[in-house]
């Protein structure tokens, strides 16, 4: 195979997309009775992403502490579709994972907003 064809094939393989599933759980519940009443079924977002990014995030978890007794966890897994009730308004966590590689702390987010570098 000529070098040019090999280059094109390699470039196309980088563009191959895969589905990554983000699952939201609330492992730390700060309610008076310790129950997360908002949880009925699985909370998922599905993103079609480059294969390389899917491989980097697959089987990783990202934790966020709200500072009030509540904590959220976002787990990433390859290509498993399932029923979802949405992401309960926490879509911003997935956006931060994809853009910054983590869920930013509140202080980081505020500093970035003040500096004009936090964009969504």
N, C-alpha and C positions, 0 to 999 in steps of 0.2 A: 504494500500500500504506500503510495507517495506520501512524503512528509506533510504536504498541505492537507491531504485527506485525514491523516492522523490528527493534525491540529484541529480540524473542524469537528471530528468525532469527540475529541477531548473537550472542546468548548461546549458542544451540545450536551454532553453528559453532565457538565456543571450546571446547566440550565434545567435539568430534570427536576421536577417538583414532586414532593411527597406531602402527605397529610400528617400534620402534627396535632395531637389532641392535648389541650390544656384542661386540667381538672382542678376545680376550686373546692377546697375543704376548709373548715374552720376548726382546727384541732384545739384551740384555746377559746372557750366560750365564756364571756364575761357577764352572762345574764344571771339574774338572781337565783334561778333554779338550775343553771348549768346546761340548759338545753338551747340548741340553735333552732328556733322555731321556723326560720326561713328555709330550712333544708327539707325538701320533700323528695327529690330525686337527685340524680347526678347533675352537677353544674359544669358544663363543658363549653369550650370554644374550639372550633376546628379551623386550622389555618393551612393553606396550601403554600408551602415554603420550599426553597431550594434544598435539594437532598443534603448538601453539606451542612446547612444550618439545622436540619432535622437530626442528623447524626450527632451534632454537637450538643443539642438540647435533650435528646432522647434519654429517658429515665432519670432526668434531673428534677430536683424539687427546689422551690424558692419560697422562703418564709417571710411574712411581713407581720410585725408587731404594731398594732394600732395604739398601744400605750394606755389602753383603758381596760385591760383584762382580756381583750379579744385578739386573736391571731389568725391569720389566713395562710394557707399553704397552696401553692400552685404546682402541680406535678405535670410533667411533659411526657407524653408517650407517642410512639409512632402509630399512625394509621389504624386506629380502632374507632369506628363510629358507634355511637350509642344514643339513646334518648337523652335529651337535656332540657333543663328548665331555664337555660340561659346562664349568664355569669353573674347575676345578681348585682349588676352595676359596677363590678370590679374589672371590667375590660381593660382599664388603664394599667392593671398589673401585667397583663399579657403584653401590652404595648411597650412597657418599660423593660420587660425581659427581652423582647426582640430588639429593642433599640440600645439598651445599656448593658444587657447580659445579667441583670438582676432587678429586683424590685427596690427602688430607691427608698431610703429612709426619709421621713417627713422633712428633716432638716436639710438633707441633700436637695430635695425637690424645691424647697423654699429658696435655698441659695442659688440654685440654677435658674429659678424664675426671676429672682432679683437681678441676676447677671444677664438675663435674656437668652440663656442657652437651653432652657427646657421647652421643647416644642412638641405639640401633638395636635 
